[in-house]
């Protein structure tokens, strides 16, 4: 069985460098990891660390790609893409924003754009975890996301936020609001409460 067939028979879509090196060694051919990338058998997620198995016909999920890039470090998806998924906005984003403790940059991974926003550890509250293809992906809860949404659109009229506010769990929102460090966002949400 050649290396392409071996990759096709592996269930894992995320492959580590050590695993690939063992696979290459077992194949008896003089491949290296860059050869497999050039042949498009695998794609780079994080060079010399993590790769995507292209031989499995699966959707390249941006959330799983980010999970593989972060490799168990703290992260949380939020901002524009998540505003859309929570129905705060209808516009679809072509960039995925990830809050994390390490990176502050824009990056392209397998033709998908990611915006890394470096934050402090205290930022990571109001997080929910969802299983996607057996990977744990971290997202902001709707209530936590609402705080960031109000922060981004703070100059908008209070009434614009009322419909979204009315659909949130008020007890959870209040708990998050007590932790939120930006006073003008807290004041804005208090104004929104009076409009609802």
N, C-alpha and C positions, 0 to 999 in steps of 0.2 A: 504494500500500500504506500503510495507516494505521500508527500507532506500535505498536498492540497486535499487529498482524500481523508487524511488523518484529521485535519482541521475541520472538515465537513462533518466528521463523526463525533466531534467533541460538542458536548451540550453547552459549554460555557461561551458566552459572548464576550466576556472580558478576560483577557489573558495577561498574565504577568511575565516579565522578562525571564525569570528563572525557568518557568514552565516551557516557554518557547525555546530556550537554549537546550533543554533536555530533549524536546521534540526534534530539534535540528540534529542533535547528537545521535538520536536513535535512527534518524532517516539515512545516515551514512553518506549523505551528499554534502557538498561543501557550501552549504547555504550559510548566510548570517541573517540577522533580523532585518537589516536594511534590504536584503534581497527579497524577503517575504513582503516587505512594504512595497517595493518596486513592482513586484508581481501582482500587487493588490490583493494578496491573500489575507493580509491584516492591515489595519490603519492605526496610525499613532494617536493615542489619547495623551499620554505623557511620555515623551521620548526616554527610552532606556528604563522605563518602569512599567507602563500599562498600555495595552493594545486592544483593539476591537477585532474580533474574529469575523472577517468579511465572508467567510465560506458558509456561514449560517444565514439563510435568507430571513433576517429579522429587521424590523424597523429600528433605525438608529435613534433611540430615545434620548433627547438632550438631558433628561434628569439622570438617567443611568450613566451617560458619559461623564457628567459632572461628579457623580458618586465615585466613579473610577478615578477621576482626576484627583479628588480630595483624599481618597484612600483612608477613610475613617476619621479624618479631622473634622472639626466642627464646621458645619455649613448650613445654610437655610435659603431656599428659593423664595424670592419675593419680587416686588416691584412690578413693572408693566405687564409682563406675561401673566403673573399671578392676579393682577387686577382684572385682567380679561377672564381668567378661569373662575374667579369669584363673582363675575358679572358686575363688577364695579364700573367697567368700561366695555365698549363693544369693539374697540380697535384691537387688532391682533398684532402682537409684537414679533419681530424677527430677531430679537436679541434676548437672551436669558440672563437675568441678573441673579447673582449668587452672593449672599453675604457670607463672609468667612473671616478667619483671624489672621490670614497669611498674605493674601494677594490683593493688590489694588491695580487692576489693569484690564484692558480688553484683549480677548484672546479668541482665536478661531480653532475649534476642534472639529475635525471632519466636516468642514463646510458649515458649521453652525457657530454663530457668534455668541460669546459669553462676556458678560461684564462682571468682573470681580470687584466687590466692594468690601474693603477691609474695615472691620468694626471691632469694638472691644467685646470681651466675653460677656459683659452685662447685657449686651444687645440680644443675646440668644434666650429669649423667653417667649412664651406664646408659640411654641413650636409643636407641630404634629408630625408624626412619622407615618408614611404610607409604604407598604410593600409593593414593589414593582419588579416583576420577574425575579423574585427572591432577593432583591436589593432594598435596603432601607433608605428611603429618600425623605429628607426633612423639608417641610414647608411651613410658612407662617399660617397660623389659624386665621380665619376670617376676621375675628375681632382684633388680632394683632396687626394684620394687614391693613385694617381700617385706619389704625393710628398712623401708619406710614402714608397711606393714601391722603389723609387729611393734611399731613405734613407737606406732601408734594403739591397739593392744590389749596393751600391755606388761604390764598387770596380770593378764592371763589366764594360766591354767596353761600351763606349757611344753609339755605333751603335746598341747594343742589345735593347735599349729603343726606337729607332726611330719609328718603326712601331706603337707602342702604342701611342707615342707622337703625331703622325700624325692624329690619330683618335679622339683626344681630342679637346674640345672647348678652343681655345688658349686665348680668352679674359678672360674666367673664370679662367683658369690656371694661367694667369698673375696676376690676382687679388689675388689669393691664395698665389702665389709666393711672393708677396709683404708683406704678413703677416708672411711668414715662418721664424722661428727664426734661423734655422741652415744654416749658410753661405755656407758650403761645398755642401749642397744639391742644393741651389740656383745656385751656380757655375756649378755644374754638369748638371743641366737642361739647363743652358745657353750654355754649350758645346753640349748638345744633339740637341739644336735648330740649331746650325751651321752644324750638320751632316745631318739634315733632308732636 
